[in-house]
Amino acid sequence: MQTIETTFAENVKRLLRLNDWTQVELAEELGVAPQNLSRTLACVHSPSLRFVERVADIFQVEICELLSKNAGN
């Protein structure tokens, strides 16, 4: 079963590819260490709601797009 953390990570990775960004660039925009972002995208850490909001703001998408299994389809 896919978790919300996995769905979030897959959608962020998709947005990184679509925008031709690296994880390091996104981490810089978020003001977090690249290692912290990497752990979140590897589902080692669960993102906070504030973190999800910040990612949505950066990519100019709705939060539901980051948490939806059907995003980008």
Phi, psi and omega in degrees: 000136181277132180269166177296327178296318179294317178299314178301312182299315180298319181291323177294317178299321177298316180293325176299314180297314182299327182262003180056046178251157172259165175298326179296317179296318178294318178301319178297317178298323180281341183075032178238163177291140178306326180296323179293318177296316180301317179294323178293316181288343175267003179065027174280323177241144174274137179286145174283163177299320179299320179298314179299317178300317181295318178297317179299317178298316182298316182270359180055051176232164176283150178304320181300331177292328179286335186255000183269135178292336183260012182297140176081359179263000000 
